[in-house]
Amino acid sequence: ATAEYVTLGAKAKSTDAKAMPGDPLKCDMVCTVGGYASDMSRNFTFGSPSAEQAELHAIAERAFDDGLAALVPGATLTHVHRVATDSLARQGLRTYRRGHFGHGVGQSVFSEQWPFIAADSDVVIEAGMVLAFEIPLYIDGLASFNLEDQFLITPDGAVAMNRLPRRLERIG
């Protein structure tokens, strides 16, 4: 696995910065097996998270669960985008806008590839597709969090391709 993006701190810090108690850490990782790429992201805090960080991550978890439930054959990627956006709005992030909440994965050096889970995507989800679904929340001064997993779409819905928990993890 390779760390594609690592963000430390409530405001992104330089690469020589040292982690301080309460600092959030976002790790967006890729792994290539047999020429096929994967994509996932998890979040951590050094020490206990602040109440605001914990709530922001809980919002991301709930929006993730809502969007994941919409990743079913026959739905459009526009629908999944709308479900995630509506979930965030119901939780108080009414003005939050995101170009996409995920993407296809496959044989590319770039982890983000077509099709995108975007407001303007009329792509219909089909069994056999592999998609990365994510809820990125970047709040300057609080945290840069991103929950992301890769899923195989089956006739019954999305099946995660890893077993890592999606909760906010504490380091130290």
Sequence and secondary structure as in RCSB ss.txt:
>XXXX:A:sequence
ATAEYVTLGAKAKSTDAKAMPGDPLKCDMVCTVGGYASDMSRNFTFGSPSAEQAELHAIAERAFDDGLAALVPGA
TLTHVHRVATDSLARQGLRTYRRGHFGHGVGQSVFSEQWPFIAADSDVVIEAGMVLAFEIPLYIDGLASFNLEDQ
FLITPDGAVAMNRLPRRLERIG
>XXXX:A:secstr
 EEEEEEETTTT  TT    TT EEEEEEE EETTEE  EEEEEEESS  HHHHHHHHHHHHHHHHHHHT  TT 
BHHHHHHHHHHHHHHTT TT   SEEEEE SSSSSS EEEEEETT   B  TT EEEEEEEEEETTTEEEEEEEE
EEEETTEEEES     S EEE 
